[in-house]
């Protein structure tokens, strides 16, 4: 069965490989992300990941399609990816010295069988100086990340601690995805054990 990751994120690609999957195709969803007004962050990432999976599955109906979406929320306000330098600076100022919650939704789809879930993790930022915020934005790292930071990169220097699944913060809830995949007859651990024999 062909496996497709419906994402151009190098982080998600790396995490899928870490799960032991090496033979998969990357086919990013190209449609504009649209969601109903007023969705809470958890249902929002589920809706968006399901939308991506559905788009890619139309072109690859026999494949096992995996899609994910991530947002950062502070006090219920969703922070997506920054549009420009100013919006990245604004987001990081808002996150400084506070906790934010990262939501990652994941959808697995094969034919008419679809399963969508999400995971949430709390991230605690240390208090940042304006110079630190500007220096981090100047690295360019925040520009393609929800909430304008990447915990797996230089953004780790901003985070004091997290509560919950680290991989949810990176952008793909690995443990939850592994459990979902077993419902599609794909057991990552059994496949890895077979390959090592």
N, C-alpha and C positions, 0 to 999 in steps of 0.2 A: 504494500500500500504506500502510495506516495504521500510524504509529509510536506506541508507548505507552511512557512512562517509568513504571515501577512503583515510584515513590519520591516522597515528599512533600518531599524535601530541596531547598531552593532552590539549594544549591551544585551539585547534580547537574543541575538544570534549566539553570542558567547554563552549565555545562560543555557540555551537549548543544547549547545555542545557539551556544557558541563553536566547536563543530565544524561549524557551518553549518546545523544543523537548527532550523528555526523553526516548522514545522508538525507538532507532536506533541501528543498528549494525555497528561495526567498522571493516572494511576490508581494511587494507592498501594495496596500489598498491606496487608490489614487483619488477616490471621491472626497468631496469636502465634508468635514465632520459637522453634522447638524444634529442637534438634540432638542427634545421638547423643553420648553421653559420650565424653570422651577424644580428640576430634578436635584435631589440630594446627591452628594459626591459618589456614594456607593452605587446607587442605581445609574448615575451618569456614566461611570466607567464601564459598567456592564452593558449599557445601551451602545456606547461607542465601540466597544470591542466586538459586540455582536454585529454591528453595522459593517465593520471592516471584514469580519469573517464571511458575512453574507456576500459582500461585493466580490471577494476573491473566489468564493465557492461557485459563483455563477460561471466563471471561466474554467474552473477545475472541479466539476461536480463529483468526481470519484475520489478526490484527494482528501486527506485528513488535514484540515486547515486550523491553524492556531493563530489567534489574534489577541492583542492586549492593548489596553489604554491606561494611562496613568495621569492623575491630577493631584495637586497639593491643595489643601484647604486650611484656612486660618479663620477661626470663629465662623465657620460655615461658608465663608467666601472662597470660591474656587479660583485658584491661580493656575492658569495654563502655562504655555511656553511664552516667554517674553517676545513682544513684537519688535522691540528695538532696545538700544542701550538704556534709554531712560526708563523703560518699563522693567528691565532687569534690575536696575538700581532701586527702583521703587519697591519691587517685590522683596529684595534682600533687606532693605531697611525695615520692611514690615515683619520679616522673619526674625530679625536680630533680637536675641534675648528671650525668645518665645518658643512655644511648642507649635508645630504644625502637624497635620495628619496627611499621610500619603495614602491614596487609594489606587490600587491597580486591579482592573477588571481583566478577566481572561475568558475567552470563548474558544471552545473546541467544536468543530463542525465536520461532519462527514455525511453527505447526502442530506436526508431529512433529520438525522440525529444531531441535536445541538445541545450543548450544555454551557451555561454562562454563570460565572461566580465572581466574587471579588474578595480582596483581602485589604486590610487597613493596618498601618503602623504609625506610631507617633514618633516624631523626630524633634529633639530638643536642641535648639541653636544656642550657642554662647552669644554674649553681647559683642557685636562687631563695631569696630571704628569705621568712620566714613572712608578712611584711607584703605582699610582692608576690603570694604565693599567694592570700591572703585578698582582696586588692584585685581580682585577676583573677576569682576566683569571684564576687565581689560584682557584677561587670559582667553576670552571667547568661550570658555566652557559653559557658562550659563545659558547661552543663546538657544540651544535646542533641547532644553530640559524643562519639564514641568516645575513651576516654582522657582526657576532660575538657579537651580543647583543640582550637582550630580554627586551623590554620596560616595560613588565608586572612584571619583577622581579627586581633584583639589578641593572639592566641596566637603570632603571628609574633615578638612581643617576647621570647618565652621560648626561642626556637629559635636555636641558634648556626649549625647547618648541617644539610643533609640529604644522604643518599647514595641516589640512585635517582630515580624519577619523582615530581615534585612533585604531580601531579594524583592520584596514588594516595593521597597524604596528605590531599588535599582530599576524596577519597571516590569518584572515578570515574577509573580508569586510561584516559585518553583515547586514547593511542597504541594500547594493546592493544585497546580497544573498536573503534577505526577499522579495525584489521586483521581483527577478528572480523566486522564488518559487511560487509566485502568478500566474505566467504564466503556472505553472504545476498543478494548482488547490489546492495549499497548502498555506493557509493564516495563518501565525503564530499568529497574534493578535486575529483573530476569534477563532482559536483553544484554545488559552489561556483563552479567555472570556468564551467559552463554558465549559472548565474544572472548572472554578471558580464559576459557577452557581450551 
